[in-house]
Amino acid sequence: MKIAAIATAAALFCSIAAFAQTPESNRTINQRKAEQQQRIGQGVTSGQLTPRETSHLEHQEAAINREERDMRAADNGHLTRSDRKTLHAQQNQESRRIYRDKHNVRVR
């Protein structure tokens, strides 16, 4: 009985540890959206992003969101593997834009 309890506890601990260290490839599209919005907000707060840069980044985020909505509408609310791949590529590109805009010489 004790061995079964220890084995169960060990399995639970491993699954929690694995969840806590989720690689980027397993993050959901919604998690990435939230993180990128936080990065933009932090850039505005710190003055690293100008109003023009912020507007451009928000416009790009909105375009990605519209495309995701359209992709879901085309497949009864689901994203295909190809759709997810496309959205991840777009989010990667947006992430690079955020980084580049936050680390250039222009400040608010």
C-alpha positions, 0 to 999 in steps of 0.5 A: 500500500505504501509503495502504491502511494509513493508511486502515485505521489511520484507520478503526480510530482513529475506531471506537475513539474513537466507542466510547469516547464512547458516548452514554447512549442506546447504553449497555446495560442491564447497564452502567447497572445496574453504574454505578448500583450503584457510585453507591449503593456510593459513597453508602454509603461516603461517608455520603451515603446513610442505611441506609433510603435504601440499602435503598429504592434496593436494593429498587427496583434489585431490582424493575427486575432482576426485571422485566427477567428476566420480560421476557426470559423472555417473549421467549426471552431477548431484550428487545424495543424496547418492553422496552428503552424501559421499562427505560431509563425505569425506570433513569432514574427510579432514577438520579434517586432515587439523585441525590436521596437522595445530595444531600439533608440526611440523612446517615449 
